[in-house]
Amino acid sequence: MAAVLITGCSSGIGLETALAFARKGDRVHASMRNPAKADGLRERARAEGLDIEVLTLDVTDDASVTAAVRTVEERHGAIDVLVNNAGVDYTSAVEAASFEQARAVMETNYWGALRTIRAVLPAMRARGNGVIVNVSSLAARIWAVPYGGFYTSSKVALGAASEALSAEVQPFGIRVVCVEPGAFASQIHENAAKRVSSEDDPYAADEAWLARFLSRMGEGAGDSREAAEAIVAAVENPATPLHTVIGKEAEMALEFTRGVSYEEWLPQFVQQAESMAGPRPAPKARPQG
């Protein structure tokens, strides 16, 4: 019966991961910034007779992280498994982005994960074991798509930190896994911050075109339960690679881009997008004079 702390459990992969660990009999602490959004999780847990405790945890707030981790440790000693799943998205052209919103992506997806890691490590080290799972994305392993630079950057950074962390904590009996799901049913993109464009915005039409393509791609997103089961399996199997791609489509995409330069990939990506969203809009004509 491991003590498990999971962030970002209001929906999607986080919710399903909480249920998956609870089915094993683990002591699951499902955290989220706003517990008012826990009704879906509570209903699912009640229907299956599962014992899951909901905690308030805002990964962008030091005090909130410290309080949540202390709550679990006071009951169970060290946390055995930490799953950093909380994440946000922001779609925007690099030039047109709100730096405030762009920083918020990094604050949650990267610094938020590091906050929880730093909070759980002292007790893990003292006990001499533990598993840290960082939920990254396939986006961190393939070429970045237009208007997705900030989300992808945060996940690339998380992967790099996971590599360094793994080497640092391995002597203390602590294992790190960076899972990289492909497209799975989730609210992250629906909840993504979107910039407000004006009529003379040079990127608006192109961004809308790409959004149509990604929306249609998302219609075939996998079941989040598959990703949750893969996370549980990664925790249980000590031979799980540090970087672990989740989903057959993700594995195929990774294989497709392996050894392919960006210059080779981009025209193929545009062609695929045009096949589903129509011709890519031409740039607006430059004003005269």
N, C-alpha and C positions, 0 to 999 in steps of 0.2 A: 504494500500500500504506500505508494510514493506520494509526497506532498507536491502538488503541481500548481504553479501560478501561471496563468495565461492572460495576456493583455489583448484588448480589442475584441471582446466576446459578444458584442451586441448583435452581430449578424455574421453571415458568411463562414469563412474558414475558422475564425475564432470560436464562434458558437458551436460549430460541429466538432472542433477539437476538444472543447470542454466536455461535450457529451461522450466523445470517444474514450477519453481517459476515465471518465466516471463509470463507463460500462465495464472497465477493467477492475473496478473497485478502488481506484486511486482517490485520494482526498483532493478534490479539485476546487481551486479558488479561481473563479472566472471574473476577471476585472474589466472595467470599462469606465470611461470618463463620466458618463451619465447613467446611473443605475435605473433611471426611469425607462430606459430602453431594453431592460432585461426581461420584459414580460414574455417574449417569444422563447427565450432560453428557459425560463422557469416553467412555462407550460410544457415544453418538450421534456424537461427533466421530470416533472411531476407525472406525465403520461407514462414514462418508462420506469418510474420508481427509483430515480437516480438522485443521489445526494450531492448537490453542487452549491457552494457558497458564492454569492455575488459580492464582489468588493468594489469600492470606488477607487479608481486609480487613473490619474491623468499623467501620462508619461512625460508631459512637458513641464511638470511641476515637481521640483525636488522634494518638497514636504509631502506631497501626495504619494510619491513613490516610496519614500522612507516609511510612512505610516502603514501603507499596505503590506510592505515586506515585513515590517515588525509584527503586524498582526498574525501573519502566517507563521513566522519563526517562533513567536511566543507559544503557539499551539503545537507546533510539530518540530521545533528545532530548525535545522537548515532546510531550505527549499531543495527538494531533490531534482525537480525539473522546472525550468523557466522557459516559457514559449513567448517570444517577442513577436506578437502578431499585429499589434496596433499600427495602423498606417493610414495616410491620407494621400490624395492625389491633387494635382493642379495642372491643367492643360493650358499652355500659352506659348506663343512664339517667344524666343529668348529676348528679342528687342522690345517686345510690347509688355513684358511681364511686370506685375506688381512685385517688387522685391519683398514686400511684407508677406504676401502669400507664398512666394517662393521660399522664403526663409522658414515659414510655418511647415512646409513639407519636410525640410531637413530637420527641423526641431522635433517633429514627431517620429519620422521614419528612421532617422540616424541617431540624433542625440537622445531621443526617447528610449531607444533600445539600450544605449550605453548607460543611461541612468539606472535602468532596472538591473543591468548586468553588474554594475559597480555596487549596487545595493545588496545583491544576493551573494556575491563572491566571498566576502569574509567568512560567513558561516559555512559555505560550501568548502572552502579551503580548510577550515578547522575540522570538518568532518572527513575530508579526504575523498569526496566524490560529488557528482552532480552532472547534469546535462543541461546545456543551454542551446535552445533552438531559436535561431534568428530566421524569421520568415521574410525572405527577400522576394525576388521575382525573376521569371525568365528574362524580363526586360534587361536585367543586369548582365546577361550572358550573350545577348545578341546586339546587333546594331540598334541604336536609339532611333525611334520613329520621330518624325516632325511633331512639334508641339508637346512632346513628352519628355523633354530634356531634364526638367527638374525632378520629376518622379524617378526617372531612370538614374539620374545622378545620385539620388539618396540611396537607392538600392545597390548601386555599384560601391558606394562608400561603405555601406553595411557589410557587403561581402568582403571588402578589403580588411575592415576591422575584425571580422570573424576569423580571417586567416591569421592575423597577428595574435589575436586573443587565444586561438586554439593552441599555438605554440607556447604561449605564456603560461596557460593554466594546465596543460597536459601533465607536467610533473606533480601537480597537486591532485591528480585523479579526476580531473574535470574534463568533460568532453564537449566540444562545440560542433554544431551542425548548422549549416546555412542552407535551408531548403528554398528552392526556386520554382514556385508553381507557375504553370502556364495560365490560360484563361479558365477561371472557375467562377461559379455564381457568387456574386459579392455585391455589396452596396458601395464599394470604394469609389467606383467610377461615377455612379449616380450621385454620390455625395461630394464629388470633386468640386473644388472651387474653380469657377470659370470667369475669366476676365470679361469685362463689358467692352464691346467694340463699338466704334463710331462708324458713320457712313464712309468716311475716307480712310478707314483702317486698311492698310495694304495686305494684311494677312487674313482678314475675316473670312473671305470666301474660301480660301484654301484650307483654313482651319475647320470650317463647317463641312467641307468635302471630306476631310480625313475623319471627322467625327462620325459622319454617316457610314463610312467604311468600317470603323472600329465598332460601331453599334451593331452592324450586321454580322461582323465577326463574333461579337459577344453573344449573339443569339445561340451559338453552338457551344457556349461555355460549359465546362464540365461541372459535375456535382461536387459541391464543397466537401461532402462526406469522403470522397476519394482522397482529397488533399489531407483531411484530418487523419484518416487511417494511415496515410504515408508518414505523417508527422509522428504518430504513435509508434509506427514500425521503426522509424529512425532513432527514436529514443531507446527502444528495446534492443536494437541491433548495434553492438559496439563497432561493427565493421562498416557502418554507414559512412560513405565519403563525406568530407567536409562540405563540398558543394554537391547537392543532390537535387536534380531536376525532378519535378512532379508532373505527371501527365504524359500520355503517349504523344499528344500533339506537341507538347513542349520539347520532348525528346527529339521529335522529327524536325522541329524548327531549329533546335540547337545543332543537329547534325547537318542540316541544310546550310547553315551559315558558317560552319566550321571550314576554314580555309578559303572562304569567299571574301574578297576585299569589299570595303564599303562602296567603292565605285562600281563594282559588279552587282552588289546587292540592291542599291537604290533603284535602278531602272526596273528591276524585277518586282520590287515592292510597289512602285507606282503603277505598274501594269496590273498587279493583283488588285490594288485599290480601285483602279478605274473599272475593272471587270465587275465590281460590286457597287460602286458609288458613282459611276459615270466619269466622263473626262475630267481631268484635273483642271481647275479654273486657271486661266491665263492671268498673269499679274496685271494689276491696274495700270493703265497708261500713265506715264509721268506727266505732271501738269506742264503746260506750255509756258515759255517765258522765263 
